Amino acid sequence: MSSDSDTRVEAESTVNDSYGTTIPAEIRNALDDALEPGDTVRWVISDGELSLKIVHERYGAFEDAEPFDGPAWDSETAAESTWSE
């Protein structure tokens, strides 16, 4: 979203019976793709003002992890006996 402090976007949405709501398209568009499916939104009330913060979910959190070879097995029987203990 633009850092220009004069930029103001307002939109309304309706809260349904299960207290869910949709983030209006005007708000999503103003965020310039900062909000994506799978992200979490955090609702914050401070001094009587409600704000919303985007918590980005990172898909593939372990894709940067180094491979782990695990223990070496002498035979298939050794592996089976370890799992059966």
C-alpha positions as CSV (number, residue, x, y, z in Angstrom):
1,M,0.0,0.0,0.0
2,S,1.2,3.5,-0.7
3,S,3.0,5.2,2.1
4,D,1.4,8.5,1.2
5,S,-0.4,9.6,4.4
6,D,-3.1,11.4,2.3
7,T,-4.3,8.1,0.8
8,R,-7.5,7.0,2.3
9,V,-9.6,4.1,1.2
10,E,-13.0,3.4,2.8
11,A,-15.3,0.5,2.1
12,E,-18.0,-1.4,3.9
13,S,-18.9,-5.0,4.3
14,T,-21.7,-6.8,6.1
15,V,-21.1,-9.2,9.0
16,N,-23.0,-12.5,8.4
17,D,-24.8,-14.7,11.0
18,S,-21.5,-16.5,11.8
19,Y,-19.7,-13.1,12.2
20,G,-17.7,-13.6,9.0
21,T,-17.2,-10.8,6.5
22,T,-15.5,-10.3,3.1
23,I,-12.7,-7.9,2.7
24,P,-14.0,-5.4,0.1
25,A,-12.4,-5.3,-3.3
26,E,-11.5,-1.7,-2.9
27,I,-9.5,-2.5,0.2
28,R,-7.8,-5.6,-1.5
29,N,-6.9,-3.5,-4.5
30,A,-5.5,-0.7,-2.4
31,L,-3.2,-3.1,-0.6
32,D,-1.4,-3.8,-3.9
33,D,-1.3,-7.6,-3.5
34,A,-0.1,-7.3,0.1
35,L,-3.0,-9.6,1.1
36,E,-3.1,-13.1,-0.4
37,P,-5.3,-16.1,0.0
38,G,-3.9,-18.1,3.0
39,D,-2.8,-15.0,4.9
40,T,-4.3,-14.4,8.4
41,V,-5.7,-11.1,9.5
42,R,-5.2,-9.9,13.1
43,W,-7.9,-7.7,14.5
44,V,-6.5,-5.1,17.0
45,I,-8.4,-2.7,19.3
46,S,-6.3,0.0,20.8
47,D,-7.7,3.1,22.5
48,G,-11.1,2.3,21.1
49,E,-9.9,2.2,17.5
50,L,-10.1,-1.0,15.5
51,S,-7.3,-1.9,13.1
52,L,-6.4,-4.9,11.0
53,K,-2.9,-6.3,10.5
54,I,-1.9,-8.8,7.8
55,V,0.0,-11.9,9.1
56,H,1.6,-13.5,6.0
57,E,1.5,-17.2,6.0
58,R,4.6,-18.7,4.3
59,Y,3.9,-21.8,2.2
60,G,6.7,-24.3,2.1
61,A,8.1,-23.2,5.4
62,F,10.7,-26.0,5.2
63,E,11.7,-25.7,1.6
64,D,15.0,-23.9,2.7
65,A,15.9,-26.7,5.1
66,E,18.9,-28.8,4.5
67,P,18.1,-32.5,3.7
68,F,18.5,-35.0,6.6
69,D,19.7,-38.4,5.7
70,G,18.7,-40.0,9.0
71,P,20.4,-43.0,10.5
72,A,22.1,-45.6,8.4
73,W,20.4,-49.1,8.5
74,D,22.4,-52.2,8.2
75,S,19.4,-54.1,6.8
76,E,15.7,-53.8,6.3
77,T,15.3,-56.1,9.3
78,A,17.1,-53.6,11.5
79,A,14.8,-50.8,10.4
80,E,11.7,-53.0,11.0
81,S,12.8,-54.0,14.5
82,T,13.5,-50.4,15.4
83,W,10.0,-49.3,14.4
84,S,8.3,-52.3,16.2
85,E,10.0,-51.4,19.6
